[in-house]
Amino acid sequence: MKTQSGMTREELLALPVSVDIVTAGEAFGMGRTLAYELAKRGEFPVRVLRLGNRYRVARADLLRELGEDQDQVAA
């Protein structure tokens, strides 16, 4: 079952500790271009880490913003 985001709950909980901006965008139901545009403008829905020319997003931030229980990750 899909959540409000573009990923199922199981897919969200299975994400690694950090993800690229495209994957983070998919979690919010947005495409690659919009995800990059929002990141560059500082308007992405969660904190984006810039590492060189790469963007990374913490799974914990995604889960929190999407209302998923991070404690379920360990289960």
N, C-alpha and C positions, 0 to 999 in steps of 0.2 A: 504494500500500500504506500502511495506517495504521500509525503508530508506536505506542508505548505510550500516547502522548497522544491527544487527540481530533482531532489534525490529521495530515495526511501530512507526510513529511519535506520535500517540495517546498513545501508551504504554510508550514511553519515557517521555512524558509530564505528565503522570499519576503516575510516580514514586514518592515515598516518598522523603523527604529531603535528606536522605542518604540511601544507599543500600549496601548489602553485596557484596563481591568480585565476587561471582558467577553471580549475577544479573548484575553487572557492566560489567563483561566479556561477558555476553549474549548481552548487548547493543553494544559491539564491534564485535559481531559475533564470539567469541571464546568460547571454552569449559572450563569447571571447572579446569581441570589440568593445562592448559596453563595460565589461569587467576591467579591461585595460584603461578605458577612458576615465572611469570613476576612480581607479587607483591613482592615475596620473594627476587628477584634480584634487585628490585627497578626500573624495566623497564616497568611497567604498563603505558599505554598511558596517564593517568591522575594521580594526587596526590592521594595516598592511605594513609588513617589514620589507624594506628595500635592501637587497644584498647585491651590491654591484649593479648589474642591469637586470636583476631578477626580482620579482615580487613574491613574497611568501606570506601565508596567513596561517595562524595557529588554529588547530582543530578546536581547542577549548573556546576560542572566541566565536568560531562558527556555531558550535553547539549552544553556547550561551545565547547568542543572538536569535537562533532558530528555536529556542525554547526546549532543547533536548537535554536530558539529564546526563551529564558527563559521567556520573557514577556507574552508569550502565556499560561504559566502555570496558571496565575491568571485569564485568560479569560474563 
